[in-house]
Amino acid sequence: MNDPGLAALLSGPTCLALGTGNATMTHRGLPVSWGMVTLAFVLAAALWALARAPAKGIESQGVSLGRMPLIGPGIRRLTATPWVLISLRMFLVALFLLVITAGLFGTPITERNLATMLTWNLWWAGLVFSVLLLGTAWCAVCPWDALAHWLVRRRLWRRAEPNNSLNLRVPRPLRSVWPALWLFIGLTWLELGVGITTSPYATALVALLMVVLATVSLALFERKAFCRYFCPVGRTVGFYSQLSLVELRPIEAEICAHCRTLDCYYGNAQIEPCPTWLVMGRLTQNSYCISCGNCTQSCPHNNIAWRFRSPAAEAVVGARPRWDEAWFMLILLALTIFHGLTMMPFWEPAMRALARVIGDSGRLLWSFSAGLAACIACTSLLYWGAARLAHRWTGSTMPFRRFFATFAFTALPLAFAYHLAHNLNHLARESSGLGAVLRDPLGVHAQPLSLAEKHLRHLDTWIPLDVLWALQTGLMALGFVIALQIIRHRGRSALGEAGQPAWRLAPLILFACAVTAFNLWLLMQPMVMRF
């Protein structure tokens, strides 16, 4: 090989993979040494957990920002005013409309259009990091909900009377997260199977569809049923926010305990009621709070503020198991693994081989659907087998359905940790070039990037590789540790007698080990770039 430019493309942190008629850009995976060190830590932690008695859990009390000296009064005033949220909503709605315009009327070149670059390379990749740091704050400023609210309520803020909704009760079969789960599976199918990530036009249409669904739901049902039951992004954010570093909670629990008006739930003359039917004084988990600010603005005692907490506190102690939520968390784990699989260099050749066997078309939709179903089935069966075996070994008197739901929280930190580690790759290596797209969002007269330009763009990372790998391994280790805490704490009720050994929970610990090891293996493989 005499061409130094081509040699650079075929090596380094970003390389070129030449296939049959195609050339794809891939990221270098996590070095084997980093993966092996993390795996050794995982195995050591698992052995330690098997040798120790089940834990009592962790202290769930956080540090309220409203109580902090100097900044506490300012935080209370800030959370009680609507103007911060209104300003952010207006800005994001304007940006959203620009994305729609770019998608519908701009260039079809993926890497030159704001719709695809901003939606998939920045927002979709970065959303999980906002959950870790800010909880459900994204839902508070979501442009889908903001547009739906303005179209139906016809108010920028404050309570609308009449509220222009039929205020129907959501039918009982839909009062769960099953609708959001099916929509999330459908969104995954569109994203990875149909390939809307490479089509600005399709990206804009899906975004508009979400606005339509939110608007129709608000016009038909009471409060915000779309946010509570139907939104695939909102429910994913909600479940992941159980592992967030922050939460919106009462400053003084005693004030809420003696409150008789419950303005946080019912609202008042100026502020609408809680859109997801929550009472702040009884709130123990973030799952359905959308941080809308209604409770902070309506509370007559100004007793609600953000507080810091351990990311493990809620999933280990506070969250309560439900059957539909258990399946959402489990399939969320399967879908995060599936996202990683579809970005492996071997994925497309495997799908083409399957397509030849089953007689699929060139678009590979049936083959992709079979792969998606297989990933969900394998993950579910692996957990079901671990839960069934642990239920038998512990001799638990708990019905298996409840046992299954109780320990399904184990899947949540495993999914979240891998999702963060995987998306960190996207953010570090695929977010460059966004400035140029913002300057020309429609890509007027734009030309596709050459392979050399793509290579140089993806070399321009804002995180040194050693730091990136350290963060990825740290996230994977932390996710496994939280999963162990969940198993050990929730295992106390399953084991019953204090003298029962922890090895009876071994199937669940092995499940966490197997998932973590597989996800580490995925991180160590070269990853195909989005575009």
C-alpha positions as CSV (number, residue, x, y, z in Angstrom):
1,M,0.0,0.0,0.0
2,N,1.7,3.2,-1.2
3,D,-1.0,5.7,-0.8
4,P,-0.6,7.3,2.7
5,G,-4.1,8.8,2.5
6,L,-5.7,5.4,2.0
7,A,-3.4,3.9,4.6
8,A,-4.8,6.5,7.1
9,L,-8.3,5.6,6.2
10,L,-7.7,1.9,6.8
11,S,-6.2,2.4,10.3
12,G,-6.5,4.6,13.4
13,P,-9.5,5.3,15.5
14,T,-11.7,5.6,12.4
15,C,-11.2,3.2,9.6
16,L,-12.6,2.3,6.2
17,A,-14.1,-1.1,5.7
18,L,-14.3,-2.2,2.0
19,G,-17.1,-4.6,1.1
20,T,-18.9,-5.8,-2.0
21,G,-19.6,-2.6,-3.7
22,N,-19.9,-0.6,-0.5
23,A,-17.5,1.3,1.7
24,T,-18.4,1.9,5.3
25,M,-16.7,4.0,8.0
26,T,-16.2,2.3,11.3
27,H,-15.1,3.4,14.7
28,R,-12.4,1.5,16.6
29,G,-13.9,-0.4,19.4
30,L,-12.9,-0.4,23.1
31,P,-9.4,-2.0,23.5
32,V,-9.4,-5.6,24.7
33,S,-7.3,-4.6,27.7
34,W,-9.9,-2.1,28.9
35,G,-12.7,-4.7,28.4
36,M,-10.8,-7.4,30.2
37,V,-10.1,-5.2,33.2
38,T,-13.8,-4.3,33.4
39,L,-14.8,-7.9,33.0
40,A,-12.4,-8.9,35.9
41,F,-14.0,-6.3,38.1
42,V,-17.5,-7.6,37.2
43,L,-16.6,-11.2,38.1
44,A,-14.9,-10.1,41.3
45,A,-18.0,-8.0,42.3
46,A,-20.3,-11.0,41.5
47,L,-18.2,-13.4,43.6
48,W,-18.3,-10.8,46.5
49,A,-22.1,-10.5,46.2
50,L,-22.5,-14.3,46.3
51,A,-20.4,-14.5,49.5
52,R,-22.2,-11.7,51.3
53,A,-25.6,-11.7,53.0
54,P,-28.2,-9.7,51.0
55,A,-28.1,-6.0,51.7
56,K,-30.6,-3.8,53.5
57,G,-30.5,-1.2,50.7
58,I,-29.3,2.4,50.7
59,E,-30.4,5.6,52.2
60,S,-32.8,7.3,49.7
61,Q,-32.7,10.8,51.2
62,G,-31.1,13.3,48.9
63,V,-29.8,16.8,49.3
64,S,-32.4,19.4,48.4
65,L,-31.2,22.4,46.5
66,G,-34.0,24.4,48.2
67,R,-32.4,23.9,51.6
68,M,-28.8,24.9,50.5
69,P,-27.5,28.1,52.1
70,L,-27.1,31.1,49.8
71,I,-28.6,29.5,46.7
72,G,-31.7,27.9,48.4
73,P,-34.1,30.9,48.2
74,G,-33.0,31.6,44.6
75,I,-33.7,28.0,43.6
76,R,-37.2,28.2,45.2
77,R,-38.0,31.4,43.3
78,L,-36.6,29.9,40.0
79,T,-38.7,26.8,40.2
80,A,-41.8,28.8,41.1
81,T,-41.6,31.0,38.0
82,P,-42.9,29.8,34.6
83,W,-40.8,32.0,32.5
84,V,-37.7,29.8,32.4
85,L,-39.7,26.8,31.0
86,I,-41.7,29.0,28.7
87,S,-38.6,30.5,27.2
88,L,-36.9,27.1,26.7
89,R,-40.1,25.7,25.1
90,M,-40.4,28.6,22.7
91,F,-36.7,28.2,21.7
92,L,-37.0,24.5,21.2
93,V,-40.3,24.8,19.2
94,A,-38.6,27.3,16.9
95,L,-35.6,24.9,16.5
96,F,-38.1,22.0,15.9
97,L,-39.9,23.9,13.2
98,L,-36.6,24.6,11.6
99,V,-35.8,20.9,11.7
100,I,-39.1,20.1,10.0
101,T,-38.6,22.7,7.3
102,A,-35.1,21.4,6.6
103,G,-36.4,17.8,6.5
104,L,-39.3,18.6,4.1
105,F,-37.6,21.1,1.9
106,G,-33.9,20.8,2.3
107,T,-31.3,18.7,0.7
108,P,-31.7,14.9,0.8
109,I,-28.0,14.5,1.6
110,T,-28.0,13.1,5.1
111,E,-24.9,14.7,6.5
112,R,-25.7,18.1,5.0
113,N,-29.3,18.4,6.4
114,L,-30.1,19.8,9.8
115,A,-33.0,17.4,10.3
116,T,-30.9,14.2,10.3
117,M,-27.7,15.7,11.8
118,L,-29.4,17.4,14.8
119,T,-32.1,14.7,15.4
120,W,-29.9,11.6,15.2
121,N,-26.3,12.7,15.9
122,L,-27.0,15.1,18.7
123,W,-30.5,14.9,20.2
124,W,-31.1,11.1,20.0
125,A,-27.5,10.4,21.0
126,G,-27.4,13.0,23.8
127,L,-30.9,12.5,25.3
128,V,-29.8,9.7,27.6
129,F,-27.0,12.0,29.1
130,S,-29.6,14.7,29.8
131,V,-31.6,12.0,31.7
132,L,-28.5,11.1,33.8
133,L,-27.8,14.7,34.7
134,L,-31.3,16.4,34.6
135,G,-33.8,13.6,35.1
136,T,-37.0,14.1,33.1
137,A,-36.2,17.8,32.3
138,W,-36.4,17.1,28.5
139,C,-40.1,16.3,28.9
140,A,-40.6,19.7,30.5
141,V,-39.5,21.5,27.3
142,C,-40.5,18.8,24.7
143,P,-41.6,20.6,21.5
144,W,-44.1,17.8,20.7
145,D,-46.0,18.5,23.9
146,A,-45.6,22.3,23.7
147,L,-47.1,22.5,20.2
148,A,-49.9,20.1,21.2
149,H,-50.6,22.2,24.4
150,W,-50.7,25.5,22.4
151,L,-52.9,24.1,19.7
152,V,-55.5,22.6,22.0
153,R,-55.4,24.8,25.1
154,R,-54.7,28.0,23.1
155,R,-52.7,29.4,26.0
156,L,-49.0,30.0,26.3
157,W,-49.3,29.1,29.9
158,R,-51.8,29.3,32.8
159,R,-54.9,27.2,33.1
160,A,-57.4,27.3,30.2
161,E,-61.1,27.3,31.0
162,P,-62.6,25.6,29.1
163,N,-59.6,23.5,28.2
164,N,-60.9,22.6,24.7
165,S,-60.6,18.9,25.4
166,L,-63.2,16.2,25.5
167,N,-61.7,15.1,28.8
168,L,-62.4,11.4,28.2
169,R,-60.9,8.8,30.5
170,V,-58.3,6.7,28.9
171,P,-59.7,3.3,28.2
172,R,-58.6,0.8,30.9
173,P,-56.7,-1.5,28.5
174,L,-54.6,1.5,27.5
175,R,-53.8,2.7,31.1
176,S,-50.4,1.1,31.1
177,V,-47.0,1.5,29.4
178,W,-47.9,-1.2,26.8
179,P,-48.9,1.4,24.2
180,A,-45.6,3.3,24.6
181,L,-43.7,0.0,24.5
182,W,-45.2,-1.0,21.2
183,L,-44.6,2.5,19.8
184,F,-41.0,2.3,20.9
185,I,-40.5,-1.1,19.2
186,G,-42.1,0.5,16.1
187,L,-39.8,3.5,16.3
188,T,-36.8,1.2,16.5
189,W,-38.1,-0.7,13.4
190,L,-38.4,2.6,11.5
191,E,-35.0,3.9,12.8
192,L,-32.9,0.8,12.1
193,G,-35.0,-1.3,9.7
194,V,-36.5,1.2,7.3
195,G,-33.5,3.5,7.8
196,I,-35.2,6.9,8.5
197,T,-32.0,8.1,10.1
198,T,-30.5,8.6,6.6
199,S,-33.6,10.3,5.2
200,P,-34.3,14.0,6.2
201,Y,-37.8,13.8,4.7
202,A,-38.7,10.6,6.7
203,T,-37.2,12.1,9.9
204,A,-39.4,15.2,9.5
205,L,-42.5,13.1,8.8
206,V,-42.0,10.9,12.0
207,A,-41.5,14.1,14.0
208,L,-44.7,15.6,12.7
209,L,-46.5,12.3,13.5
210,M,-45.5,12.6,17.1
211,V,-46.9,16.1,17.3
212,V,-50.2,14.8,15.7
213,L,-50.4,11.9,18.3
214,A,-49.7,14.3,21.2
215,T,-52.3,16.8,19.9
216,V,-55.1,14.2,19.2
217,S,-54.5,12.6,22.6
218,L,-54.7,16.0,24.4
219,A,-57.9,16.9,22.5
220,L,-59.5,13.6,23.4
221,F,-58.3,12.6,26.9
222,E,-58.1,14.2,30.3
223,R,-54.8,15.7,31.3
224,K,-51.8,14.5,29.3
225,A,-52.4,10.9,28.5
226,F,-49.9,10.9,25.7
227,C,-47.1,11.8,28.1
228,R,-48.3,9.2,30.7
229,Y,-49.2,6.2,28.5
230,F,-48.3,6.6,24.9
231,C,-45.0,8.5,24.3
232,P,-42.2,6.1,23.5
233,V,-39.5,8.7,24.2
234,G,-41.2,10.0,27.3
235,R,-41.6,6.6,28.9
236,T,-38.0,5.7,28.1
237,V,-36.8,8.9,29.7
238,G,-39.1,8.2,32.6
239,F,-37.7,4.8,33.3
240,Y,-34.1,5.8,32.8
241,S,-34.7,8.8,35.2
242,Q,-35.0,6.3,38.0
243,L,-31.2,6.3,37.8
244,S,-30.8,10.0,37.5
245,L,-28.7,12.1,39.7
246,V,-31.6,14.5,40.4
247,E,-35.3,14.4,41.3
248,L,-38.1,16.8,41.9
249,R,-39.3,16.3,45.5
250,P,-40.8,18.2,48.5
251,I,-38.3,20.2,50.5
252,E,-40.0,19.5,53.8
253,A,-41.9,16.2,53.9
254,E,-44.0,17.4,56.9
255,I,-45.5,20.3,55.0
256,C,-46.8,17.9,52.3
257,A,-48.0,15.4,54.9
258,H,-50.3,18.0,56.4
259,C,-51.4,19.6,53.1
260,R,-55.2,19.6,52.6
261,T,-55.5,21.4,49.2
262,L,-53.2,19.2,47.2
263,D,-52.7,21.9,44.6
264,C,-49.9,19.8,43.1
265,Y,-52.5,17.3,42.0
266,Y,-55.6,19.4,41.4
267,G,-53.9,22.6,40.3
268,N,-55.5,26.0,41.2
269,A,-57.2,28.9,39.4
270,Q,-54.0,29.8,37.5
271,I,-52.1,26.5,37.1
272,E,-53.3,23.2,35.5
273,P,-53.3,20.0,37.6
274,C,-50.5,17.5,37.4
275,P,-50.7,16.1,33.8
276,T,-49.7,12.6,34.9
277,W,-51.9,12.2,38.0
278,L,-49.1,12.5,40.7
279,V,-49.3,13.7,44.3
280,M,-45.9,15.2,45.1
281,G,-46.0,14.3,48.8
282,R,-46.4,10.6,47.9
283,L,-44.0,10.5,45.0
284,T,-41.3,7.8,45.3
285,Q,-40.2,7.4,41.8
286,N,-39.4,9.6,38.7
287,S,-41.0,7.3,36.1
288,Y,-44.1,9.4,35.4
289,C,-43.0,12.9,36.5
290,I,-42.4,15.1,33.4
291,S,-40.9,18.0,35.3
292,C,-43.6,20.3,33.8
293,G,-43.4,22.8,36.7
294,N,-47.1,22.7,37.5
295,C,-46.5,21.5,41.1
296,T,-43.7,24.0,41.8
297,Q,-45.8,26.9,40.5
298,S,-49.0,25.9,42.3
299,C,-47.7,24.8,45.7
300,P,-48.9,27.5,48.2
301,H,-46.0,26.7,50.4
302,N,-43.3,26.9,47.8
303,N,-42.2,23.5,49.1
304,I,-40.9,21.7,46.0
305,A,-37.4,21.9,44.5
306,W,-34.8,19.7,42.8
307,R,-32.5,17.7,44.9
308,F,-29.4,15.6,44.3
309,R,-29.4,11.9,45.2
310,S,-27.6,8.6,44.6
311,P,-28.4,7.2,41.1
312,A,-29.1,3.9,42.7
313,A,-31.5,5.0,45.4
314,E,-34.8,4.9,43.5
315,A,-34.3,1.6,41.6
316,V,-32.9,-0.1,44.6
317,V,-35.4,1.1,47.2
318,G,-38.2,3.4,46.1
319,A,-39.5,2.0,42.8
320,R,-42.5,-0.4,43.0
321,P,-42.8,-3.4,40.6
322,R,-45.6,-3.6,38.0
323,W,-46.1,-6.2,35.3
324,D,-46.2,-3.8,32.4
325,E,-43.3,-1.7,33.7
326,A,-41.2,-4.9,34.1
327,W,-41.7,-5.8,30.5
328,F,-40.9,-2.2,29.4
329,M,-37.5,-2.3,31.3
330,L,-36.7,-5.8,30.0
331,I,-37.5,-5.0,26.3
332,L,-35.7,-1.7,26.7
333,L,-32.6,-3.7,27.6
334,A,-33.2,-5.9,24.5
335,L,-33.6,-2.9,22.2
336,T,-30.4,-1.2,23.5
337,I,-28.5,-4.4,22.8
338,F,-30.1,-4.6,19.4
339,H,-29.0,-1.1,18.6
340,G,-25.5,-2.2,19.2
341,L,-25.8,-5.3,17.1
342,T,-27.1,-3.5,14.1
343,M,-24.0,-1.2,14.1
344,M,-21.6,-4.2,13.9
345,P,-19.8,-4.8,10.6
346,F,-21.1,-8.3,10.5
347,W,-24.8,-7.3,10.8
348,E,-25.6,-6.5,7.2
349,P,-23.9,-9.5,5.7
350,A,-25.7,-11.7,8.2
351,M,-29.1,-10.1,7.3
352,R,-28.3,-10.6,3.6
353,A,-27.5,-14.3,4.2
354,L,-30.8,-14.7,6.1
355,A,-32.7,-12.9,3.3
356,R,-31.4,-15.4,0.8
357,V,-32.6,-18.2,2.9
358,I,-36.1,-16.8,3.5
359,G,-36.5,-15.1,0.1
360,D,-36.6,-11.6,1.5
361,S,-36.5,-8.5,-0.7
362,G,-33.5,-6.3,-1.2
363,R,-34.7,-4.0,1.6
364,L,-34.2,-6.8,4.1
365,L,-37.3,-5.7,6.2
366,W,-38.4,-9.3,6.9
367,S,-34.9,-10.3,7.8
368,F,-34.5,-7.2,10.1
369,S,-37.8,-7.9,11.7
370,A,-36.8,-11.5,12.4
371,G,-33.5,-10.2,14.0
372,L,-35.4,-7.7,16.1
373,A,-37.9,-10.3,17.3
374,A,-35.0,-12.8,18.1
375,C,-33.1,-10.2,20.2
376,I,-36.3,-9.4,22.2
377,A,-37.1,-13.1,22.6
378,C,-33.5,-14.1,23.6
379,T,-33.2,-11.4,26.2
380,S,-36.7,-12.1,27.6
381,L,-36.1,-15.9,27.8
382,L,-32.7,-15.4,29.5
383,Y,-34.2,-13.2,32.2
384,W,-37.3,-15.5,32.5
385,G,-35.1,-18.5,33.0
386,A,-32.9,-16.7,35.6
387,A,-36.0,-15.4,37.5
388,R,-37.7,-18.9,37.4
389,L,-34.5,-20.6,38.7
390,A,-34.0,-18.0,41.4
391,H,-37.7,-18.2,42.4
392,R,-37.2,-22.0,42.9
393,W,-33.9,-21.8,44.7
394,T,-35.0,-19.1,47.1
395,G,-38.2,-21.0,48.0
396,S,-40.0,-17.6,47.8
397,T,-43.6,-17.5,48.7
398,M,-44.0,-14.5,46.4
399,P,-46.1,-15.3,43.3
400,F,-43.8,-15.8,40.3
401,R,-45.4,-12.9,38.4
402,R,-44.5,-10.5,41.2
403,F,-41.1,-12.0,41.6
404,F,-40.5,-11.5,37.9
405,A,-41.5,-7.8,38.1
406,T,-39.6,-7.2,41.3
407,F,-36.2,-8.2,39.9
408,A,-36.9,-6.8,36.4
409,F,-35.4,-3.6,37.7
410,T,-32.0,-5.4,37.3
411,A,-32.4,-4.8,33.6
412,L,-32.6,-1.0,34.0
413,P,-29.1,-0.1,35.0
414,L,-27.7,-2.7,32.5
415,A,-29.6,-1.0,29.7
416,F,-28.8,2.5,30.8
417,A,-25.1,1.9,31.3
418,Y,-24.7,0.3,27.8
419,H,-26.9,3.0,26.2
420,L,-24.7,5.7,27.7
421,A,-21.4,4.0,26.8
422,H,-22.6,3.3,23.2
423,N,-24.0,6.8,22.7
424,L,-20.8,8.4,24.0
425,N,-19.1,6.9,21.0
426,H,-21.7,8.7,18.7
427,L,-21.4,12.0,20.5
428,A,-17.6,12.0,20.6
429,R,-17.1,11.0,17.0
430,E,-20.1,12.0,15.0
431,S,-21.1,15.4,16.3
432,S,-18.5,17.4,14.4
433,G,-19.8,19.2,11.4
434,L,-22.9,20.4,13.2
435,G,-21.8,24.0,13.1
436,A,-21.6,24.0,9.3
437,V,-25.1,22.5,9.1
438,L,-26.5,25.1,11.5
439,R,-25.1,27.8,9.2
440,D,-26.9,26.2,6.2
441,P,-29.7,24.0,7.7
442,L,-31.3,23.2,4.4
443,G,-28.0,22.3,2.7
444,V,-28.5,24.6,-0.3
445,H,-26.1,23.6,-3.1
446,A,-24.4,21.1,-0.7
447,Q,-22.4,18.2,-2.0
448,P,-22.0,14.8,-0.2
449,L,-18.9,14.4,1.9
450,S,-16.1,12.4,0.4
451,L,-14.7,9.4,2.3
452,A,-11.6,11.4,3.1
453,E,-13.8,14.3,4.4
454,K,-15.8,11.9,6.5
455,H,-12.6,10.4,7.9
456,L,-11.2,13.7,8.9
457,R,-14.5,14.9,10.4
458,H,-14.7,11.8,12.6
459,L,-11.1,12.1,13.7
460,D,-12.1,15.5,15.1
461,T,-13.3,14.1,18.5
462,W,-13.9,16.4,21.5
463,I,-12.9,13.6,23.9
464,P,-9.4,12.0,23.9
465,L,-9.7,8.3,23.2
466,D,-8.2,7.3,26.5
467,V,-10.8,9.4,28.3
468,L,-13.6,8.0,26.1
469,W,-12.6,4.5,26.9
470,A,-12.3,5.2,30.6
471,L,-15.7,6.7,30.7
472,Q,-17.2,3.8,28.8
473,T,-15.7,1.2,31.2
474,G,-16.6,3.3,34.2
475,L,-20.3,3.4,33.0
476,M,-20.4,-0.3,32.4
477,A,-18.9,-1.0,35.9
478,L,-21.3,1.4,37.6
479,G,-24.3,-0.2,35.8
480,F,-23.3,-3.6,37.0
481,V,-22.8,-2.4,40.6
482,I,-26.3,-0.9,40.7
483,A,-27.7,-4.1,39.2
484,L,-26.0,-6.0,42.0
485,Q,-27.4,-3.6,44.6
486,I,-30.9,-4.1,43.2
487,I,-30.6,-7.9,43.3
488,R,-29.2,-8.0,46.8
489,H,-31.7,-5.5,48.3
490,R,-34.7,-7.0,46.7
491,G,-33.4,-10.4,47.4
492,R,-34.0,-9.9,51.1
493,S,-37.7,-10.2,50.7
494,A,-37.3,-13.2,48.4
495,L,-35.0,-15.1,50.7
496,G,-37.2,-14.4,53.8
497,E,-35.0,-15.9,56.5
498,A,-32.0,-13.8,57.4
499,G,-29.8,-17.0,57.4
500,Q,-30.4,-18.0,53.8
501,P,-27.2,-17.7,51.7
502,A,-27.0,-15.2,48.9
503,W,-25.9,-17.9,46.4
504,R,-29.6,-18.7,46.0
505,L,-29.8,-15.4,44.0
506,A,-27.0,-16.7,41.7
507,P,-29.1,-17.0,38.6
508,L,-30.0,-13.3,38.7
509,I,-26.4,-12.3,39.3
510,L,-25.3,-14.5,36.4
511,F,-27.9,-12.9,34.2
512,A,-26.4,-9.5,35.1
513,C,-22.9,-10.8,34.4
514,A,-23.8,-12.3,31.1
515,V,-25.5,-9.1,29.8
516,T,-22.6,-7.0,31.0
517,A,-20.1,-9.3,29.4
518,F,-22.0,-9.3,26.1
519,N,-22.3,-5.5,26.1
520,L,-18.6,-5.2,26.8
521,W,-17.9,-7.4,23.8
522,L,-20.1,-5.2,21.6
523,L,-18.2,-2.1,22.8
524,M,-14.9,-3.8,21.8
525,Q,-16.1,-4.4,18.2
526,P,-15.6,-1.8,15.4
527,M,-18.9,0.2,15.2
528,V,-20.3,1.3,11.8
529,M,-21.0,5.1,11.7
530,R,-24.5,6.3,11.2
531,F,-23.6,8.4,8.1
